[in-house]
Amino acid sequence: MPAVTQARKVLVVDDDQTLNGSLQRKFQKLGFNAEGVFDGEQAINRMGKDLFACILLDLKMPIKDGFDVLQEKDKTLNANTPTFVLTSLDEEQCRRARELGARETFDKMHMSPMQVAEEVERELVVA
């Protein structure tokens, strides 16, 4: 397993605690230092305090949703951090997320947490 460095930190933002934990574990297996938060407000706060290699973001969450996070991301340390959306919303909502700066959207209903983590890692290597 690769050594964990600042460059391999991932922020998992999803209000589903089971899925959030599972995603963190899958990223950790790939050598990332994964941290989880459960709503958009927590995400914005963390993004203002620490730099991440990438952010994995659900769109439908309490307090502030993923669209709010995408809109406010530029005001944080992570303005240029690649953000990947994991959602079960329709294609129109995914298109909106990409317009707001999401690099890629993944369908929560058709991808396992490991598939998502592996795809994000591949995307980061290409970048």
A tleap script that builds the chain and sets N, CA, C and O, in Angstrom:
source leaprc.protein.ff14SB
mol = sequence {
  NMET PRO ALA VAL THR GLN ALA ARG LYS VAL
  LEU VAL VAL ASP ASP ASP GLN THR LEU ASN
  GLY SER LEU GLN ARG LYS PHE GLN LYS LEU
  GLY PHE ASN ALA GLU GLY VAL PHE ASP GLY
  GLU GLN ALA ILE ASN ARG MET GLY LYS ASP
  LEU PHE ALA CYS ILE LEU LEU ASP LEU LYS
  MET PRO ILE LYS ASP GLY PHE ASP VAL LEU
  GLN GLU LYS ASP LYS THR LEU ASN ALA ASN
  THR PRO THR PHE VAL LEU THR SER LEU ASP
  GLU GLU GLN CYS ARG ARG ALA ARG GLU LEU
  GLY ALA ARG GLU THR PHE ASP LYS MET HIE
  MET SER PRO MET GLN VAL ALA GLU GLU VAL
  GLU ARG GLU LEU VAL VAL CALA
}
set mol.1.N position { 0.846 -1.178 0.000 }
set mol.1.CA position { 0.000 0.000 0.000 }
set mol.1.C position { 0.891 1.240 0.000 }
set mol.1.O position { 1.865 1.307 0.749 }
set mol.2.N position { 0.547 2.249 -0.866 }
set mol.2.CA position { 1.361 3.462 -0.920 }
set mol.2.C position { 1.296 4.233 0.394 }
set mol.2.O position { 0.322 4.135 1.140 }
set mol.3.N position { 2.343 4.997 0.663 }
set mol.3.CA position { 2.354 5.830 1.871 }
set mol.3.C position { 1.332 6.947 1.723 }
set mol.3.O position { 1.163 7.503 0.638 }
set mol.4.N position { 0.658 7.271 2.806 }
set mol.4.CA position { -0.319 8.339 2.794 }
set mol.4.C position { 0.419 9.673 2.897 }
set mol.4.O position { 1.244 9.868 3.789 }
set mol.5.N position { 0.119 10.573 1.992 }
set mol.5.CA position { 0.710 11.906 2.015 }
set mol.5.C position { -0.411 12.930 1.941 }
set mol.5.O position { -1.567 12.585 1.694 }
set mol.6.N position { -0.062 14.186 2.156 }
set mol.6.CA position { -1.039 15.280 2.064 }
set mol.6.C position { -1.746 15.229 0.715 }
set mol.6.O position { -2.943 15.500 0.624 }
set mol.7.N position { -1.001 14.879 -0.330 }
set mol.7.CA position { -1.561 14.860 -1.677 }
set mol.7.C position { -2.593 13.747 -1.861 }
set mol.7.O position { -3.304 13.738 -2.866 }
set mol.8.N position { -2.691 12.816 -0.922 }
set mol.8.CA position { -3.630 11.696 -1.074 }
set mol.8.C position { -4.759 11.775 -0.043 }
set mol.8.O position { -5.280 10.747 0.390 }
set mol.9.N position { -5.127 12.965 0.338 }
set mol.9.CA position { -6.237 13.129 1.272 }
set mol.9.C position { -7.534 13.300 0.483 }
set mol.9.O position { -7.590 14.069 -0.477 }
set mol.10.N position { -8.563 12.585 0.891 }
set mol.10.CA position { -9.860 12.691 0.238 }
set mol.10.C position { -10.915 13.034 1.285 }
set mol.10.O position { -10.896 12.515 2.401 }
set mol.11.N position { -11.827 13.912 0.905 }
set mol.11.CA position { -12.955 14.264 1.759 }
set mol.11.C position { -14.204 13.618 1.176 }
set mol.11.O position { -14.591 13.897 0.041 }
set mol.12.N position { -14.829 12.751 1.967 }
set mol.12.CA position { -16.069 12.084 1.562 }
set mol.12.C position { -17.224 12.837 2.217 }
set mol.12.O position { -17.278 12.964 3.440 }
set mol.13.N position { -18.149 13.335 1.391 }
set mol.13.CA position { -19.271 14.127 1.886 }
set mol.13.C position { -20.565 13.425 1.492 }
set mol.13.O position { -21.001 13.503 0.343 }
set mol.14.N position { -21.169 12.743 2.452 }
set mol.14.CA position { -22.425 12.024 2.211 }
set mol.14.C position { -23.136 11.847 3.534 }
set mol.14.O position { -22.518 11.456 4.525 }
set mol.15.N position { -24.435 12.131 3.561 }
set mol.15.CA position { -25.194 12.043 4.809 }
set mol.15.C position { -25.558 10.610 5.181 }
set mol.15.O position { -25.991 10.361 6.306 }
set mol.16.N position { -25.392 9.668 4.262 }
set mol.16.CA position { -25.622 8.261 4.570 }
set mol.16.C position { -24.380 7.745 5.293 }
set mol.16.O position { -23.344 7.511 4.671 }
set mol.17.N position { -24.492 7.571 6.601 }
set mol.17.CA position { -23.315 7.221 7.401 }
set mol.17.C position { -22.699 5.889 6.998 }
set mol.17.O position { -21.478 5.737 7.030 }
set mol.18.N position { -23.527 4.926 6.620 }
set mol.18.CA position { -23.011 3.621 6.213 }
set mol.18.C position { -22.203 3.749 4.923 }
set mol.18.O position { -21.089 3.233 4.828 }
set mol.19.N position { -22.760 4.431 3.944 }
set mol.19.CA position { -22.058 4.618 2.675 }
set mol.19.C position { -20.803 5.470 2.872 }
set mol.19.O position { -19.756 5.174 2.295 }
set mol.20.N position { -20.901 6.506 3.668 }
set mol.20.CA position { -19.759 7.370 3.942 }
set mol.20.C position { -18.604 6.549 4.523 }
set mol.20.O position { -17.466 6.655 4.067 }
set mol.21.N position { -18.909 5.739 5.526 }
set mol.21.CA position { -17.884 4.900 6.145 }
set mol.21.C position { -17.294 3.897 5.175 }
set mol.21.O position { -16.086 3.663 5.171 }
set mol.22.N position { -18.146 3.305 4.353 }
set mol.22.CA position { -17.687 2.330 3.370 }
set mol.22.C position { -16.758 2.991 2.349 }
set mol.22.O position { -15.720 2.431 1.998 }
set mol.23.N position { -17.127 4.167 1.880 }
set mol.23.CA position { -16.276 4.887 0.928 }
set mol.23.C position { -14.929 5.240 1.557 }
set mol.23.O position { -13.887 5.101 0.915 }
set mol.24.N position { -14.949 5.692 2.800 }
set mol.24.CA position { -13.684 6.010 3.480 }
set mol.24.C position { -12.773 4.778 3.535 }
set mol.24.O position { -11.581 4.861 3.242 }
set mol.25.N position { -13.353 3.642 3.915 }
set mol.25.CA position { -12.553 2.406 4.004 }
set mol.25.C position { -11.975 2.014 2.643 }
set mol.25.O position { -10.827 1.580 2.561 }
set mol.26.N position { -12.766 2.166 1.573 }
set mol.26.CA position { -12.285 1.793 0.232 }
set mol.26.C position { -11.146 2.718 -0.203 }
set mol.26.O position { -10.162 2.259 -0.783 }
set mol.27.N position { -11.276 4.009 0.073 }
set mol.27.CA position { -10.187 4.928 -0.264 }
set mol.27.C position { -8.945 4.611 0.559 }
set mol.27.O position { -7.828 4.681 0.048 }
set mol.28.N position { -9.129 4.268 1.817 }
set mol.28.CA position { -7.990 3.915 2.665 }
set mol.28.C position { -7.269 2.688 2.123 }
set mol.28.O position { -6.041 2.621 2.176 }
set mol.29.N position { -8.018 1.712 1.599 }
set mol.29.CA position { -7.390 0.525 1.006 }
set mol.29.C position { -6.522 0.884 -0.192 }
set mol.29.O position { -5.571 0.174 -0.516 }
set mol.30.N position { -6.859 1.996 -0.849 }
set mol.30.CA position { -6.075 2.449 -2.003 }
set mol.30.C position { -4.947 3.392 -1.596 }
set mol.30.O position { -4.255 3.937 -2.456 }
set mol.31.N position { -4.757 3.586 -0.293 }
set mol.31.CA position { -3.653 4.400 0.187 }
set mol.31.C position { -3.991 5.855 0.462 }
set mol.31.O position { -3.096 6.660 0.721 }
set mol.32.N position { -5.265 6.201 0.408 }
set mol.32.CA position { -5.682 7.568 0.712 }
set mol.32.C position { -5.900 7.734 2.210 }
set mol.32.O position { -6.206 6.774 2.917 }
set mol.33.N position { -5.741 8.951 2.675 }
set mol.33.CA position { -6.156 9.333 4.013 }
set mol.33.C position { -7.559 9.906 3.833 }
set mol.33.O position { -7.707 11.035 3.366 }
set mol.34.N position { -8.584 9.148 4.195 }
set mol.34.CA position { -9.965 9.544 3.942 }
set mol.34.C position { -10.619 10.088 5.203 }
set mol.34.O position { -10.463 9.543 6.296 }
set mol.35.N position { -11.345 11.164 5.022 }
set mol.35.CA position { -12.087 11.792 6.108 }
set mol.35.C position { -13.528 11.960 5.649 }
set mol.35.O position { -13.770 12.273 4.483 }
set mol.36.N position { -14.481 11.759 6.539 }
set mol.36.CA position { -15.876 11.892 6.165 }
set mol.36.C position { -16.606 12.966 6.942 }
set mol.36.O position { -16.365 13.156 8.135 }
set mol.37.N position { -17.502 13.669 6.262 }
set mol.37.CA position { -18.438 14.590 6.877 }
set mol.37.C position { -19.822 14.278 6.315 }
set mol.37.O position { -19.951 13.596 5.299 }
set mol.38.N position { -20.864 14.789 6.994 }
set mol.38.CA position { -22.209 14.302 6.710 }
set mol.38.C position { -23.196 15.339 6.195 }
set mol.38.O position { -24.365 15.015 5.985 }
set mol.39.N position { -22.759 16.576 5.985 }
set mol.39.CA position { -23.621 17.566 5.352 }
set mol.39.C position { -22.746 18.622 4.684 }
set mol.39.O position { -21.538 18.696 4.910 }
set mol.40.N position { -23.390 19.429 3.863 }
set mol.40.CA position { -22.652 20.424 3.099 }
set mol.40.C position { -21.981 21.494 3.940 }
set mol.40.O position { -20.910 21.984 3.582 }
set mol.41.N position { -22.593 21.857 5.044 }
set mol.41.CA position { -21.989 22.873 5.912 }
set mol.41.C position { -20.683 22.359 6.514 }
set mol.41.O position { -19.684 23.077 6.551 }
set mol.42.N position { -20.699 21.113 6.986 }
set mol.42.CA position { -19.464 20.509 7.503 }
set mol.42.C position { -18.406 20.457 6.404 }
set mol.42.O position { -17.226 20.693 6.661 }
set mol.43.N position { -18.827 20.149 5.187 }
set mol.43.CA position { -17.880 20.059 4.069 }
set mol.43.C position { -17.206 21.398 3.816 }
set mol.43.O position { -15.984 21.467 3.685 }
set mol.44.N position { -17.998 22.462 3.746 }
set mol.44.CA position { -17.435 23.790 3.503 }
set mol.44.C position { -16.461 24.165 4.622 }
set mol.44.O position { -15.396 24.723 4.357 }
set mol.45.N position { -16.822 23.860 5.869 }
set mol.45.CA position { -15.928 24.144 6.992 }
set mol.45.C position { -14.605 23.405 6.853 }
set mol.45.O position { -13.547 24.005 7.041 }
set mol.46.N position { -14.640 22.110 6.527 }
set mol.46.CA position { -13.402 21.322 6.380 }
set mol.46.C position { -12.584 21.807 5.184 }
set mol.46.O position { -11.355 21.855 5.240 }
set mol.47.N position { -13.273 22.164 4.111 }
set mol.47.CA position { -12.585 22.626 2.906 }
set mol.47.C position { -11.903 23.975 3.139 }
set mol.47.O position { -10.981 24.340 2.410 }
set mol.48.N position { -12.350 24.702 4.138 }
set mol.48.CA position { -11.720 25.967 4.481 }
set mol.48.C position { -10.520 25.812 5.398 }
set mol.48.O position { -9.772 26.767 5.606 }
set mol.49.N position { -10.325 24.609 5.954 }
set mol.49.CA position { -9.252 24.382 6.921 }
set mol.49.C position { -8.139 23.485 6.416 }
set mol.49.O position { -7.024 23.540 6.935 }
set mol.50.N position { -8.414 22.660 5.414 }
set mol.50.CA position { -7.441 21.674 4.980 }
set mol.50.C position { -7.530 21.492 3.471 }
set mol.50.O position { -8.603 21.634 2.885 }
set mol.51.N position { -6.411 21.181 2.850 }
set mol.51.CA position { -6.368 20.940 1.415 }
set mol.51.C position { -6.493 19.445 1.147 }
set mol.51.O position { -5.830 18.634 1.795 }
set mol.52.N position { -7.338 19.086 0.198 }
set mol.52.CA position { -7.581 17.693 -0.152 }
set mol.52.C position { -7.160 17.428 -1.595 }
set mol.52.O position { -7.157 18.331 -2.431 }
set mol.53.N position { -6.805 16.172 -1.872 }
set mol.53.CA position { -6.482 15.763 -3.237 }
set mol.53.C position { -7.745 15.728 -4.086 }
set mol.53.O position { -7.715 16.038 -5.277 }
set mol.54.N position { -8.862 15.343 -3.455 }
set mol.54.CA position { -10.142 15.329 -4.144 }
set mol.54.C position { -11.273 15.321 -3.118 }
set mol.54.O position { -11.074 15.050 -1.933 }
set mol.55.N position { -12.449 15.623 -3.615 }
set mol.55.CA position { -13.654 15.630 -2.793 }
set mol.55.C position { -14.674 14.756 -3.492 }
set mol.55.O position { -14.911 14.894 -4.692 }
set mol.56.N position { -15.277 13.853 -2.730 }
set mol.56.CA position { -16.362 13.019 -3.238 }
set mol.56.C position { -17.632 13.524 -2.577 }
set mol.56.O position { -17.726 13.534 -1.350 }
set mol.57.N position { -18.603 13.940 -3.364 }
set mol.57.CA position { -19.719 14.736 -2.882 }
set mol.57.C position { -21.067 14.171 -3.297 }
set mol.57.O position { -21.314 13.929 -4.478 }
set mol.58.N position { -21.939 13.962 -2.311 }
set mol.58.CA position { -23.336 13.642 -2.575 }
set mol.58.C position { -24.050 14.959 -2.874 }
set mol.58.O position { -23.620 16.009 -2.396 }
set mol.59.N position { -25.114 14.924 -3.642 }
set mol.59.CA position { -25.839 16.156 -3.948 }
set mol.59.C position { -26.996 16.410 -2.988 }
set mol.59.O position { -27.265 17.555 -2.624 }
set mol.60.N position { -27.676 15.350 -2.580 }
set mol.60.CA position { -28.870 15.511 -1.750 }
set mol.60.C position { -28.506 15.259 -0.288 }
set mol.60.O position { -28.366 14.117 0.150 }
set mol.61.N position { -28.353 16.378 0.466 }
set mol.61.CA position { -27.954 16.299 1.877 }
set mol.61.C position { -28.663 17.392 2.665 }
set mol.61.O position { -29.181 18.348 2.089 }
set mol.62.N position { -28.681 17.243 3.985 }
set mol.62.CA position { -29.298 18.279 4.825 }
set mol.62.C position { -28.396 19.505 4.983 }
set mol.62.O position { -27.217 19.476 4.631 }
set mol.63.N position { -28.965 20.558 5.508 }
set mol.63.CA position { -28.329 21.839 5.835 }
set mol.63.C position { -27.890 22.551 4.551 }
set mol.63.O position { -28.537 23.512 4.134 }
set mol.64.N position { -26.822 22.106 3.931 }
set mol.64.CA position { -26.418 22.584 2.607 }
set mol.64.C position { -26.259 21.363 1.730 }
set mol.64.O position { -25.650 20.371 2.130 }
set mol.65.N position { -26.816 21.441 0.518 }
set mol.65.CA position { -26.704 20.282 -0.370 }
set mol.65.C position { -25.421 20.375 -1.198 }
set mol.65.O position { -24.652 21.328 -1.072 }
set mol.66.N position { -25.209 19.382 -2.036 }
set mol.66.CA position { -24.005 19.337 -2.850 }
set mol.66.C position { -23.883 20.495 -3.825 }
set mol.66.O position { -22.774 20.935 -4.129 }
set mol.67.N position { -25.015 20.997 -4.321 }
set mol.67.CA position { -24.978 22.156 -5.214 }
set mol.67.C position { -24.439 23.378 -4.467 }
set mol.67.O position { -23.653 24.149 -5.017 }
set mol.68.N position { -24.863 23.549 -3.218 }
set mol.68.CA position { -24.349 24.652 -2.393 }
set mol.68.C position { -22.838 24.521 -2.220 }
set mol.68.O position { -22.102 25.501 -2.328 }
set mol.69.N position { -22.390 23.300 -1.950 }
set mol.69.CA position { -20.954 23.059 -1.762 }
set mol.69.C position { -20.192 23.425 -3.033 }
set mol.69.O position { -19.162 24.096 -2.968 }
set mol.70.N position { -20.691 22.990 -4.182 }
set mol.70.CA position { -20.027 23.305 -5.447 }
set mol.70.C position { -19.973 24.819 -5.672 }
set mol.70.O position { -18.974 25.335 -6.173 }
set mol.71.N position { -21.030 25.522 -5.309 }
set mol.71.CA position { -21.073 26.973 -5.497 }
set mol.71.C position { -20.145 27.705 -4.525 }
set mol.71.O position { -19.595 28.751 -4.871 }
set mol.72.N position { -19.965 27.175 -3.327 }
set mol.72.CA position { -19.152 27.849 -2.313 }
set mol.72.C position { -17.704 27.378 -2.281 }
set mol.72.O position { -16.877 27.965 -1.584 }
set mol.73.N position { -17.397 26.343 -3.013 }
set mol.73.CA position { -16.065 25.745 -3.013 }
set mol.73.C position { -14.962 26.745 -3.351 }
set mol.73.O position { -13.862 26.662 -2.804 }
set mol.74.N position { -15.247 27.686 -4.244 }
set mol.74.CA position { -14.240 28.667 -4.664 }
set mol.74.C position { -13.771 29.566 -3.529 }
set mol.74.O position { -12.716 30.190 -3.636 }
set mol.75.N position { -14.533 29.642 -2.448 }
set mol.75.CA position { -14.181 30.491 -1.305 }
set mol.75.C position { -13.331 29.734 -0.284 }
set mol.75.O position { -13.024 30.275 0.779 }
set mol.76.N position { -12.946 28.492 -0.588 }
set mol.76.CA position { -12.194 27.663 0.343 }
set mol.76.C position { -10.776 27.415 -0.172 }
set mol.76.O position { -10.414 27.848 -1.267 }
set mol.77.N position { -9.993 26.721 0.623 }
set mol.77.CA position { -8.644 26.320 0.201 }
set mol.77.C position { -8.689 25.356 -0.975 }
set mol.77.O position { -7.685 25.159 -1.660 }
set mol.78.N position { -9.852 24.754 -1.211 }
set mol.78.CA position { -10.002 23.703 -2.219 }
set mol.78.C position { -10.675 24.190 -3.496 }
set mol.78.O position { -11.359 23.421 -4.173 }
set mol.79.N position { -10.484 25.457 -3.825 }
set mol.79.CA position { -11.112 26.023 -5.014 }
set mol.79.C position { -10.761 25.237 -6.283 }
set mol.79.O position { -11.583 25.125 -7.193 }
set mol.80.N position { -9.547 24.695 -6.341 }
set mol.80.CA position { -9.095 23.969 -7.531 }
set mol.80.C position { -9.047 22.458 -7.339 }
set mol.80.O position { -8.533 21.736 -8.193 }
set mol.81.N position { -9.578 21.985 -6.223 }
set mol.81.CA position { -9.561 20.553 -5.936 }
set mol.81.C position { -10.608 19.838 -6.780 }
set mol.81.O position { -11.762 20.266 -6.809 }
set mol.82.N position { -10.235 18.759 -7.469 }
set mol.82.CA position { -11.221 18.025 -8.254 }
set mol.82.C position { -12.330 17.475 -7.352 }
set mol.82.O position { -12.073 16.894 -6.297 }
set mol.83.N position { -13.562 17.679 -7.804 }
set mol.83.CA position { -14.718 17.214 -7.051 }
set mol.83.C position { -15.490 16.221 -7.905 }
set mol.83.O position { -15.813 16.485 -9.063 }
set mol.84.N position { -15.773 15.086 -7.311 }
set mol.84.CA position { -16.521 14.022 -7.967 }
set mol.84.C position { -17.848 13.875 -7.248 }
set mol.84.O position { -17.893 13.842 -6.018 }
set mol.85.N position { -18.925 13.786 -8.008 }
set mol.85.CA position { -20.259 13.685 -7.430 }
set mol.85.C position { -20.729 12.244 -7.489 }
set mol.85.O position { -20.616 11.574 -8.515 }
set mol.86.N position { -21.257 11.784 -6.365 }
set mol.86.CA position { -21.866 10.463 -6.259 }
set mol.86.C position { -23.321 10.691 -5.874 }
set mol.86.O position { -23.608 11.178 -4.780 }
set mol.87.N position { -24.240 10.342 -6.771 }
set mol.87.CA position { -25.638 10.670 -6.533 }
set mol.87.C position { -26.570 9.664 -7.189 }
set mol.87.O position { -26.161 8.865 -8.032 }
set mol.88.N position { -27.820 9.722 -6.786 }
set mol.88.CA position { -28.859 8.923 -7.443 }
set mol.88.C position { -29.830 9.837 -8.189 }
set mol.88.O position { -30.880 9.385 -8.645 }
set mol.89.N position { -29.486 11.118 -8.314 }
set mol.89.CA position { -30.344 12.067 -9.019 }
set mol.89.C position { -30.247 11.870 -10.529 }
set mol.89.O position { -29.343 11.196 -11.022 }
set mol.90.N position { -31.181 12.464 -11.246 }
set mol.90.CA position { -31.271 12.266 -12.692 }
set mol.90.C position { -30.167 13.009 -13.454 }
set mol.90.O position { -29.396 13.781 -12.884 }
set mol.91.N position { -30.122 12.746 -14.759 }
set mol.91.CA position { -29.065 13.289 -15.613 }
set mol.91.C position { -29.082 14.813 -15.637 }
set mol.91.O position { -28.021 15.430 -15.724 }
set mol.92.N position { -30.246 15.431 -15.564 }
set mol.92.CA position { -30.310 16.895 -15.560 }
set mol.92.C position { -29.587 17.472 -14.339 }
set mol.92.O position { -28.871 18.468 -14.443 }
set mol.93.N position { -29.783 16.832 -13.181 }
set mol.93.CA position { -29.099 17.282 -11.966 }
set mol.93.C position { -27.593 17.022 -12.064 }
set mol.93.O position { -26.791 17.827 -11.591 }
set mol.94.N position { -27.219 15.919 -12.666 }
set mol.94.CA position { -25.792 15.629 -12.869 }
set mol.94.C position { -25.164 16.658 -13.804 }
set mol.94.O position { -24.040 17.102 -13.570 }
set mol.95.N position { -25.873 17.035 -14.850 }
set mol.95.CA position { -25.383 18.052 -15.778 }
set mol.95.C position { -25.188 19.377 -15.031 }
set mol.95.O position { -24.187 20.066 -15.231 }
set mol.96.N position { -26.152 19.729 -14.170 }
set mol.96.CA position { -26.033 20.959 -13.374 }
set mol.96.C position { -24.785 20.903 -12.489 }
set mol.96.O position { -24.059 21.890 -12.368 }
set mol.97.N position { -24.537 19.732 -11.865 }
set mol.97.CA position { -23.355 19.577 -11.011 }
set mol.97.C position { -22.073 19.778 -11.822 }
set mol.97.O position { -21.137 20.424 -11.352 }
set mol.98.N position { -22.028 19.229 -13.036 }
set mol.98.CA position { -20.840 19.408 -13.889 }
set mol.98.C position { -20.682 20.874 -14.282 }
set mol.98.O position { -19.561 21.381 -14.344 }
set mol.99.N position { -21.793 21.558 -14.548 }
set mol.99.CA position { -21.732 22.989 -14.880 }
set mol.99.C position { -21.187 23.807 -13.709 }
set mol.99.O position { -20.557 24.846 -13.906 }
set mol.100.N position { -21.439 23.325 -12.483 }
set mol.100.CA position { -20.949 24.018 -11.291 }
set mol.100.C position { -19.517 23.608 -10.922 }
set mol.100.O position { -18.971 24.083 -9.926 }
set mol.101.N position { -18.918 22.734 -11.721 }
set mol.101.CA position { -17.512 22.413 -11.515 }
set mol.101.C position { -17.175 20.979 -11.154 }
set mol.101.O position { -15.998 20.656 -10.992 }
set mol.102.N position { -18.165 20.109 -11.022 }
set mol.102.CA position { -17.859 18.705 -10.742 }
set mol.102.C position { -17.109 18.110 -11.933 }
set mol.102.O position { -17.502 18.301 -13.084 }
set mol.103.N position { -16.041 17.397 -11.646 }
set mol.103.CA position { -15.255 16.791 -12.728 }
set mol.103.C position { -16.012 15.628 -13.360 }
set mol.103.O position { -16.004 15.459 -14.580 }
set mol.104.N position { -16.667 14.829 -12.518 }
set mol.104.CA position { -17.361 13.628 -12.993 }
set mol.104.C position { -18.506 13.330 -12.041 }
set mol.104.O position { -18.457 13.689 -10.865 }
set mol.105.N position { -19.542 12.669 -12.558 }
set mol.105.CA position { -20.644 12.222 -11.711 }
set mol.105.C position { -20.742 10.703 -11.806 }
set mol.105.O position { -20.580 10.117 -12.876 }
set mol.106.N position { -21.011 10.087 -10.666 }
set mol.106.CA position { -21.152 8.644 -10.592 }
set mol.106.C position { -22.531 8.307 -10.048 }
set mol.106.O position { -23.032 8.983 -9.149 }
set mol.107.N position { -23.140 7.270 -10.588 }
set mol.107.CA position { -24.468 6.837 -10.173 }
set mol.107.C position { -24.355 5.951 -8.938 }
set mol.107.O position { -23.803 4.852 -8.992 }
set mol.108.N position { -24.875 6.438 -7.852 }
set mol.108.CA position { -24.830 5.757 -6.557 }
set mol.108.C position { -25.511 4.386 -6.602 }
set mol.108.O position { -25.146 3.485 -5.846 }
set mol.109.N position { -26.489 4.230 -7.479 }
set mol.109.CA position { -27.257 2.996 -7.530 }
set mol.109.C position { -26.575 1.899 -8.360 }
set mol.109.O position { -26.933 0.726 -8.257 }
set mol.110.N position { -25.594 2.285 -9.181 }
set mol.110.CA position { -24.996 1.305 -10.085 }
set mol.110.C position { -23.500 1.090 -9.905 }
set mol.110.O position { -22.881 0.348 -10.668 }
set mol.111.N position { -22.916 1.734 -8.898 }
set mol.111.CA position { -21.491 1.550 -8.653 }
set mol.111.C position { -21.267 1.231 -7.184 }
set mol.111.O position { -21.872 1.848 -6.308 }
set mol.112.N position { -20.405 0.276 -6.922 }
set mol.112.CA position { -20.058 -0.054 -5.543 }
set mol.112.C position { -19.079 0.994 -5.017 }
set mol.112.O position { -18.436 1.687 -5.804 }
set mol.113.N position { -18.960 1.116 -3.695 }
set mol.113.CA position { -17.965 2.043 -3.148 }
set mol.113.C position { -16.551 1.775 -3.677 }
set mol.113.O position { -15.803 2.720 -3.930 }
set mol.114.N position { -16.181 0.520 -3.844 }
set mol.114.CA position { -14.842 0.216 -4.369 }
set mol.114.C position { -14.706 0.679 -5.810 }
set mol.114.O position { -13.665 1.218 -6.186 }
set mol.115.N position { -15.742 0.480 -6.630 }
set mol.115.CA position { -15.688 0.949 -8.014 }
set mol.115.C position { -15.528 2.469 -8.070 }
set mol.115.O position { -14.773 2.992 -8.890 }
set mol.116.N position { -16.236 3.161 -7.203 }
set mol.116.CA position { -16.143 4.624 -7.153 }
set mol.116.C position { -14.726 5.037 -6.770 }
set mol.116.O position { -14.130 5.889 -7.430 }
set mol.117.N position { -14.181 4.442 -5.710 }
set mol.117.CA position { -12.833 4.791 -5.244 }
set mol.117.C position { -11.795 4.520 -6.336 }
set mol.117.O position { -10.898 5.334 -6.558 }
set mol.118.N position { -11.915 3.391 -7.008 }
set mol.118.CA position { -10.960 3.049 -8.070 }
set mol.118.C position { -11.083 4.015 -9.247 }
set mol.118.O position { -10.073 4.409 -9.830 }
set mol.119.N position { -12.304 4.398 -9.598 }
set mol.119.CA position { -12.500 5.330 -10.708 }
set mol.119.C position { -11.947 6.712 -10.377 }
set mol.119.O position { -11.317 7.351 -11.219 }
set mol.120.N position { -12.183 7.170 -9.148 }
set mol.120.CA position { -11.637 8.458 -8.714 }
set mol.120.C position { -10.110 8.411 -8.766 }
set mol.120.O position { -9.479 9.352 -9.249 }
set mol.121.N position { -9.518 7.330 -8.276 }
set mol.121.CA position { -8.065 7.206 -8.318 }
set mol.121.C position { -7.554 7.266 -9.752 }
set mol.121.O position { -6.561 7.940 -10.024 }
set mol.122.N position { -8.225 6.565 -10.680 }
set mol.122.CA position { -7.829 6.614 -12.096 }
set mol.122.C position { -7.910 8.037 -12.642 }
set mol.122.O position { -7.014 8.488 -13.355 }
set mol.123.N position { -8.992 8.741 -12.303 }
set mol.123.CA position { -9.174 10.127 -12.762 }
set mol.123.C position { -8.055 11.025 -12.249 }
set mol.123.O position { -7.576 11.901 -12.969 }
set mol.124.N position { -7.642 10.806 -11.006 }
set mol.124.CA position { -6.586 11.638 -10.411 }
set mol.124.C position { -5.246 11.372 -11.075 }
set mol.124.O position { -4.440 12.292 -11.216 }
set mol.125.N position { -4.991 10.142 -11.483 }
set mol.125.CA position { -3.730 9.800 -12.145 }
set mol.125.C position { -3.664 10.459 -13.516 }
set mol.125.O position { -2.600 10.907 -13.943 }
set mol.126.N position { -4.793 10.518 -14.200 }
set mol.126.CA position { -4.858 11.110 -15.547 }
set mol.126.C position { -4.652 12.612 -15.482 }
set mol.126.O position { -4.080 13.199 -16.399 }
set mol.127.N position { -5.114 13.242 -14.405 }
set mol.127.CA position { -5.089 14.718 -14.312 }
set mol.127.C position { -3.706 15.300 -14.281 }
set mol.127.O position { -3.550 16.518 -14.205 }
savepdb mol mol.pdb
quit
